[in-house]
């Protein structure tokens, strides 16, 4: 016994002109699209890619398709646990958790940013040690370095 399944989506459009419009010569009077894929062994990523193709045919752009997918994953109707599992899988941080939860990746980013600030301040001091116009960021970095010594 074998299992066979197909998903078919029809998209039909019709353009009706009401007089002389600027798009009358460009628009097709009607369009008919049929999308069909085998789904007996399709995964969710492939399924969403299929619906992305359908959405592009309907005129949606990539950004709005991505926003729609994110809204499906992250909204008030989803459980916080499930949203966190998905966010963790894709190395994302939910806005509500910013600053509350310590994530190793976040620590690495903060450490790297601090190293960049320190290196910029050191380079600036070496290039022009008597310059009176250091930025606040450079002054903070220099102060932090002096406190460590």
Buried (B, 14 or more C-beta within 10 A) or exposed (E): EEEEEEEEBEEEBEEEEEEEEEEEEEBEEEEEEEBEBEBEEBEEEEEBEBBBBBBEBEEBEEEEBEEBBEEEEBEEEEEEEEBBEBBEEEEBBBEEBEEEEEEEEBEEEEEEEEEEBBEBBBEBBEEEEEEEEBEEEBEBBBEEBEEEE
